[in-house]
Amino acid sequence: MALKISLKEYKRVDLLAVDGRIDSSTAPQLDKALQKIIDAGRFRIVVDLSDAAFMSSAGLRALLSALKQVRRFNRGDLRLAGVSPKVKKAFELAGLLVVFQVFDNSVDAVGSF
């Protein structure tokens, strides 16, 4: 299953919606999309994972790397929205639920900035 990534730019926040499996073969796509936002000088990012079917450690690494970059020098934050129970389990196993702010939906996550 191919990974689909769509981006919506709002005034203060970028919303990145991910649809599909995030594994070792598709994580570079996610990494590239996040890096493009950061390189554009935008540091407030919401990643909507409501349509993500699976998250591997490679996907977690991409999100963690972006989180470190946006939080550097207190520039911004990366928040997660709509994390399914299956994907949430991956975050729990890696001990990353305490690192990311997780919201039920993208509206709440975008509004939190």
N, C-alpha and C positions, 0 to 999 in steps of 0.2 A: 504494500500500500504506500503510495506516494505521500509525502508531507506537503501540505498546503499552508502557506504562511501569508496572512493578509495584514496590512498595516493601515491604521487610521491615525492621522495626525490631528490632535486637538491643540488648542491654544497653549496649554501648559503640560500636556501629557501625550505620550505616544502609546497607542493600544495595538499590541501585536497579538493576533488571533492565530492559534496553531490548531491544525486539523490533521489527524493521522497519528502514525507511530513515530516516536522520537527514539531512535536507536543509534548505534554506531555509524550506520550509513547515512542517516538523515540529520544527525546532530550538527554536522558542519553547516547545513543550510540555516538552522536556527542560530548558530553562532554568527554566521555572516550577516543575517538580518539584524541581530542585536548590535553587532559591531557597526553596521551602517548608521544606525540611529545615534550611537554614541559618538561616532566620527563626525556626525553632523552637529555635534554640540548640544544634543538633547539628552538630559539625564534623568528624566522622570518617565519611567516605562511601566506599563501594565502588560503582563503576559496572560492572555486568556487561554486557559487549558481545558475549557469545557468540552471541546471536541477532540482532545488528545486521547488516543486509545491506549497508549503505552509510553512509559518513560524509562529509559535505561540510564545507567551511570554516566554515559556520554552526554545525554541531555541535561542531567543534573549539573555536570561540569560546565556546560555552556552557560546555563543560567547563573551558576555561582561565579563564574568568571565575569559575566556582565554586571552582576550585583557588586562585586568588588570595585569594578571600574566606575560605576555611577555613584557609589558611596564615597569614593576617594575625594578628599578635601571637602566633604559634606555637600557635594554638588546635587545629589538627588537620591533616588531609590528605585528599586525594581520590586514590584508587587505582583502577586499571583491572584488570578480570579478563576472561579469555576473549576476547581481541582476535583476531579472525580475520585471516588474512594479507592479505585485501583491505582491511580497515579499518586494519590496521597500516601499510599502504602510505601511507595518508593522513597518519598521524602522522609517518612517516618523511619524506615530502615536505615537511611543514610544519616539520620539525626538532623535533618535540615529544616524541619518545620519550625524550629525556634529561630532560624536565621531569616526566613522570608515572612513577610506579612501576607496572609492568605485571606481572601474575601470570597463570599458566596457567588458573586456575579461581577461582571466587568463594570457595571454602573457604580456599584459601591466602591470598587477599587479605584476607578478614575476619580470619583468624588472625594476620595480620601486625601488627595494631594492639595 
